[in-house]
Amino acid sequence: MPAQTVQVLKPHVSRDEAVSAFNSHGLRRWSWIHDFHPLRSVAELYIPFCVYRVSIRRGNTFDTRWMGLDLAFGGLDPFSFDSVPGDAEIDLISTKNHPPPVLDDAAARRILTTKIQRVLFQSGFFRMKNLGIELEPTIQQLHMPYWIGFFGAKENASIQILDATRRVMEGNKFRRFIYEWLSR
């Protein structure tokens, strides 16, 4: 895949901070990786998201927020924004390290609507009277930055993924997606 120029939300985690996080023994559940399979390399990864203006009506209350849903496989937690990311928060970069979007607008809307409904239902079933959710795309493709840590070698190779915006390690579902993407 040739390098492409993509819009990227500016990361909050530098490469050095990512290396420190991957080498940290602070997370006990990952400590076995560090003991037996040292960090070999770190790479940037950019996942395509669509940012939507989300309008939620519950009875007489009306709420507007901006949320991003990943277009690579729809399995990541949505990003929430206080407002539409502006030029000061976005960089243009040239990279090969981005899977292509596979979700069309209709599929992305269904997935995001379901995720929003799930969160709202958890806040109280009886607050769902006259629920209405409207989605309007505001940024068609904004790539979110991640760091991938490569550990071990050959049959003992593994990866960990750090969200470079929210500063959290990602789980198995995302890791499986990345393994599949890397093997193509």
N, C-alpha and C positions, 0 to 999 in steps of 0.2 A: 504494500500500500504506500503510495507516495505521500510526502508531507503535505498537509493542508493547513490553511490559515483558519483558525477557529476563535470565537469569542469565549473567553475564560473568565470566570469570577476570580478576582484576586485571592490567592491563598492566604491563610492566616498561619500556616506552618511552613517554615523554610526547609530546605533539604537537610541542613545540619540538625534542625529540631526533629525532623523525621528520623534521621539516623539515631539520634539520642533516644527517641521513643521506641524504636525497634530494638535497640540494645538495652533498654531499661529492664531491670528485674523487678520493677515496682508492681507489675501485673503478674501475680503468682501463676495464673493459669497459662501464661505464655512462657514461663521461666524454663520449662524443659526444652523449648526450641533453642534458647540461647545456650544452654548447657551442652547440647548434643549436635546442634546444627547452627553454626554461627552465621551471622548476617553476611551475605556475599556481595550484594549490590542493592541499590535503590533506584527506582525509576518513577518518572511522572506518569500519571494516567489522567485522562480527561473524559468524563462521561457526559453525553449530551442530555440536556434537560430542556423542557419547554416550561416557561414561566407563564402562569395564568393569573389573571385578576379573578379572584374568587368572591362572589357575592352570595352571602348566606342569609336567608330569611327564615326566622323562627317566630311564628305568630306575628307580633307587632315589632319585634326587634330585627334590625338589619345590620350586618357586619360585612366589612370588606377587608380582604387580605390578599397577599400575593404569595403564591405557592409554586414550587417547581417540581415537576415529576420527571424521573429519568425515562428517556426514550430508548435506552439500550435493551431493557427487559422488563421495566415496570415494577421491579421487586424492591427497590430501595425506598427508604423513608422519604417522604416529600420534604423539600426545603421550604421553610417559611421566611418571608421577607417582610420588613416593616413597610417598604415601598418598592417600586420597580427598581432593580439595580441600575444605577446611572453610569455614565462614562467613567467617572472617577473610580468605580468599583470593578471595572471590566478592562481586561487586557486583550489584545489580539496577538496570538502566537502561532508559529508554524510548528506542527508536530505530526508524527505518525501514530502516537500513542493515544488513540481514541477509537473505541468501537463505533461502528455506524449506528445511527438510530434505526430501530426496526418497528417501533410502534407508530401507527398513523394517528392523526388527530382524534378520530372517533374512539379508538382503543385507549389512547391516553386519557381522554375525558372520562370514559367509563371507569378506568382504574382509579383515577384521582377522586372522582365522585364517591366511589365505594370507600376509599380510605378516609375521606372527610366524614362520610356518614358513620363509619365505624367509631371515629373519635367522638363525634357528637352524641351517638347513642351511649357511649361509655359515660358521658357527663350527665345522663339522666334521660330515660325513655320518655318521660312525660313532658320534657322540654322540646319534643320533636313535632308538636302540633303545627300544622301548616308549614312544614319544612320545604324550602326551595333552595336549590344550589345552582348558580349560574357560573359558567367558566368562560372567560374570554382570554385568548392567547395574547400576551404582551411582548414576549421575546420568544420567537420560534425555536431557536437553538442557542442555548447558553451552556457551555461546558463547565462542569464542576471539577475542581482539582482534587486528586487523590495521590498518595504515595504508595507504591508497592515495595515491600521489603522481600527480597529473595533470600531464602535460608537453605543451608545444606547443599547437596549436590546429587545428581543422578537419581536413583530410586528414593533417596531420602530428601529430595528437594521439596520445599514448601514455600508458601507465600503468606504474608500478612498485608492487610490494606488499611491505610490510615486516611481518614477523611481530612483533607488539608484545609477545610473551612470550619468544620465543627469540632476538630481535634479529638475524634473518637476512632477506635479500631472498628472495622466492619466485621460482619459475621460470615458464617459458612455459605449462605445463599449467594452473597456477592463474590466470595472467593471461588465458588464453583463456576459462576458465570465467567470470571476472569480466566480460570483454567481452560474452559471451553474456547474462549476467544483467543487465547494465546496458542492453542493447539491447532487452530485453523490455518 
